[in-house]
């Protein structure tokens, strides 16, 4: 099975290189990895606390742990790696990290080159992104690897032979798992893995931290005026099919809408002007407070924009990858609509169960749930959301205590 994995990695590298000719995102990732080799080779075996995140969402999940470590050990050096260009580009200047880099593609040669001069004391993986050659080499070098906010699902891997190989590798190479819930722990146990702790999801700690540091957004306050705000965050074209017609024809006169697309480029943004005409204005241009709809074509605002909202829609739920971060609006007590693909996310199931998040499947359900939400007492949503958070805060402290007690930091 290991032989097949090596073949897979070579094919994956070839496919990644090939896609760099057609995809701007893949091109950034391929070129970024080539350019950083000189930086890695110039390192002089300084010891780092290393955190790896697949992309932006995983960084936000790992951020409270990373910052808790930096606060407790201010002199330690922090290394932060990403697989995705979107994560790297957004956080390449993150001030609490001494080194930010792309995780090399998982060939044996790439891993050897990385660890020749890069000297991590520990690797903290956020949620997933298990690369077997890297994990094996870290094990040989006696560098511990822990996984935070890990989550596993039944029937996650349809091929049982691969599942056995995968979990055997995790058992051999991962020092400890910090899992989100008991079900994940049971799955690990079924594969003979006992080095785990059930601590919850660090994203609850992160979004609570964001909410406690509310930042005034004057341009949004001016746009909102005395009206209510519907925020549609991290949206894709597949999400827009269920709400664009509603915003164009049925948005109540005492409401305005703020759209924050997941991907921001000229092609992705220009169609909003075609659809809404004079009703829409854009953050990157002059914001007209008289318009009904505002498109925020810039990064870094969404989590704080939710603080000004009265209702939210979180995108991604019509894509294969699934819904984006519902905790960001939930921490403000917002009733939130999402698409149908949400089963992989434990926090979403908690919020659905507590009637804070509402799945929809089409335009008619979007309108119906919106009307239902407006007929409810907003304080009920805030109370139920607060109950969910109170039951799930504290994962960061539990992880830090474990790492210190076991002398992993």
N, C-alpha and C positions, 0 to 999 in steps of 0.2 A: 504493500500500500504506500510505503514511503517513496518507492520508485515512481509510482503514479503521481504522487504529489509533486515531485521534482519536474516531471513532464508538464504537469498543469502549470507550475510557476513559469516555466520557460515559454509556454504558449500564452500565458497571461501577459508576460513582459512584451512578447511580440505584438499581441493585440493592443496593449497600451501604447506602444511606440507607433503602431499603424494609425490608431485613433487620433494621435497628436497632429496628424496632417489634416484632420477634418473637424476636430473639436478644439475650441479655444481653451476650454477647461483642461483637457488632457494635455494640450501643448504646454500650458503653464506648469503642470505637474511634471512632465517629462524634462523640460528645460530647467526647472527649479532643482530637480534632483541632480542633474549634471553639474549645475553651477555651484552647488553646495559642497561638492566633494573636496574642493580646496579648503573650505572652511573646516570641515571635519578633520582633514589630515593635519591642519595647523594646531589642533588641540594638543595640549601637553599633559594628558592623563590627569587633568583636574577631576575631582570627584563631583558628580552631579546627582541630585534627586531628579529622576526622569519620569515625566508623565506623558503618555501617548494617548491622543484622541483621534478618532477617525475623521471628524469634521467639527463644525461649529457647535452642534447640539451636544456632542460628547464633551467638548471643552467646557461648556456651561455646566455640565453635569459634574465634571471633575474640578472645576474652579474653586469651589469652597474648600475642598481638601487641600489643593495646592496652596491656597492663600493661608489656610490654617497652619500648614507646615512652615511657610515663609514667615509667618508672624511668630511662631514658636522658636524657629531657628533662623533668625534674620541673616546670619552669615553664610548659610548654605547656598550653594549654587543650584539653580533650577534649570533643567532642560525640558523643553516642550516640543513634541513632534506631532505632525499631522499626516494623514494619508491624503486627504482631499485638498485640492488647491483652494477651495472656498474657505476652509478653516485656516489654512496657512496665510492666505492673503489678508484675511480679516484680523488675525492675531499675530502677525509676524513682528509687530512692534510692541507686544504685550510687555509692560514695564517690569513685571515681577519675575520674568524669565530672563536668564543670562544667555540662553541659547534657544532659538526657535528654528526648527528645520523640518524638511520632508522626511518621513520614514522611507528609507530606500525600499525598492521592490525586493521581495523576499527570496532572492537567490542566495546560494551559499557564499558566492564571491562578494556580493553586496554586503551581506551581514558581516563577513570577515573584515571588509574594508571599514565599515562603520565602527566596529568594536576594537579596531587596532589602536586608535587614539582616543576614542570616546570612552569614558570610564564612569558608568553609572553605578551608584551604590545600590539602587533599587529601581525597578521599573514598575510604575503604577499604570496599569491599563484601565481605561474607562469603558466599561460596559462590555466591549468585545474587541474585535480586530486581532484575532489570534493568527499569527504567522509562525508556522511550525519551525522553519529554519532559524529564525530569530530566537524563539523560545528555547530551542535545543542548545544553541550556542551560549545563551545566557546561563542555562543550567550547567553547562560544562565549566563556565567561568565562575560558578557559584554566586551569581548575582540573583537575588530573590525577585520574584515577580508576583505582584498581587493584582487582583481585578476588583474594581469598585463598581457599585451599582450594576452588578452582573444580573442577567436574567436569562432563564432557559424555559422553553415551552415543550409540552408533549408533542411528539411527532414533528419536531423542528427539522429533523433530518430524515427524509423519506428512505434513504438508502441505509440500511442497518449496518452494513459492512463499513461504510464511511463513518457512521455515528460511533461505532466501536473504536475505530482508529482515532477519531477526533477526541473522544473523551479519554482514551488511554493516553494520548499526548498531553491533554490538560492535566491529568493525574500526575504524570511524570514531571511536567515542566512548571506548573503553577504552584507557588508557595501557599497562597491562601485566596479564597474567594469571599468577597463581601456581597451577598446576594440581596435582591430586593424583597423577596417573599419566600414563604415556606415551600411553595410548589417548586421553586427553583432548587431549593435545598434537597427536596425529595428526589428530583431528577439526578442531581449530582450523586446522591447516595446510591441510586440504582445502578450507577456505573462505578461504584466502589470508591468514590471521592468523599473524603471526610474532612478535609481542611477547608471549612467554610464557616461563616458567621452570617446570620440573618440580621441585617441592620437597617434595611430600607433603602430608599432612593435619595441620593444627595441633591437631586434637583429641587426637592422641597426646601432644603436649606438655602439653595442658591436663589430661588425666586423670592423667598421670604426676605433674604438680604437685599435684593433689588427693590422690593416694595418698601422696605424701611428707609431707603435712600431716595425718596421721590425727588425727581429733578423737574423744575419748572420749565415747561416748553411754551414759551410766550407765543410763538407763531401758531401753535395749536389752540391755545386759549383764545386767541383772536379769531381764528377760523370757527371755533365752536360757538362762541358767543353765548346766547341763552338757550341754544338747542341741545338736544340729546345727540350722542355720537354712537354709531355702529362702526366698529373697527373690524376689518376683514384682513387678517394677518397671515403672512407666509402663503399666499395664494398662488395656485397654478392655473393654467388655462382650463383644466378639467374642473376646478372649483368655480371658475367664473361662469360656467354654463348654468349653475344653479342660482346665481344671485344677480347677474348683470341686468337681466330684464326687470327684476324687482327694483333695483336701484334706479333704473331709467324711468319706470312708469308707476311704481307703487310705493316708493319711499314716502312715509308720512311727512307732511309739511313742517312738523316740529322736530324733524330728525335731519342729521347730516351723516355722510359716510366717509370713512378714511380707509383707503386700500393700500396695503403694504405688500407688494408682490414678493414672492420668494426669489425670483431671478430678475435682476434689474439690467436691462439693456434697451437700446433704442427701439428695436423691433418689438420687444415685449411690452414696451410702454406706449408706443405711438397709437396702438389700436384703441386705447382708452379715449383718446381725443376723438377718434372716428365714431365711437359709440355714444359718448356723452356730449360731444360738442361744447357749447358754452357753459354747460353745467359743471365742468370739471376744471380744476387747476392743479398745478404740479409743484412739489416742494422745490425742485431744482430751478423753477422759474418764479415769477412773482405770484405768490399765493393770494388769490382773490377771496376775501372772507364772505363775499356775496354768493359764491358758488356753493352747490350742494354737495359736491364730491371732491375730495382731495386725494391725489395719488402721491404717496411718499416714495419717490424714486431715489432713495438713499439708504445706506446701511446704518445700523446701530441705534435706531430709535424705537423699535417695536415694543420692547419690554416696558418702556416708560410711557408709550402712547396708550397702552391699555389702562393706565391710571386715570385717563380722561374719558374712558369709554363708559357706556351704559349697557351695551350688549356687544358680544363678539362672535366672530366666526374665525376658526383656525383651519387653514388649508392643509392639503396633503392627503386628506382622507379619501380622495378619489384616485390616488396614485398607488402603485404597487408597494412603494416603500412605507406608506401609511401616514397618518396624521402627524403634524408637527406638535410643538410644545403647548399643551393645553394648560399647564400649570401657570404660565405667565399671565393669562387673563384670570384664572381661577383664584390666584392669590389676592386679587382685588375684589373677589366676590362676584365676578361677572358671569351671568348666564351665557353659555357658549355653545354654538352650533359647530358640528364637524361632519365630515363625510363618513361613509360606511366602513372604511378600512381602519380599524382601531384596535383589533383584538390582540395585537402584539404588545400593547402598552398597558402595564398594570395600573399606572396612575389614572389613565383614562377610564378604566373599568370602575375604579373607586369613585371618580367624579360622576360617571353615569349613574351608578348605583345611588348616589346621594343627590341626584337630580340637580346637578350643577352644569353638566355637559349633556347635550342632546344630539344624537346622531340623526342625520337626514340622508335621503337618497336621491332627491330630485328637487326641482324648482318649486313644486307645489308644497312639499314638506318644509322647504326653507321658509316660505311665506306663512305656513300654518304655525310652525314653531315660533317664528318671530312674533306673531300675534298672541300666541299662548304666553310667551315670556312677558310681553307688555301688560298682560292682564294679572300678573302675579305681583306680590309684594317684594320689592328688591331686597329688603332686609332678610327675607327667607333664604335667598341665594347666598347672601353674605354669611349668614349663620351656618348653613350647611357646608359651605366651602371652608370656613374656619375650623369646623369640626374635623374635616379631612386633614387639614394641615396640622392641627394639634396632635393628631394620632400618628403623624408620619415625619415630624421634624426630629433631628438629632443624629442622623446617620453619620455626618461628618465627625462629630465628637467621638462616636463609637469607633470609627475607623482609626482616628488619630491615637486614641487610647491603646488600641490593639497594637499598632505599629510601634509605639513607644515601649509597651510592656514586653514585646518580643524583640526589642532592640533591632528593628528593621530600618530605623532612621538614624 
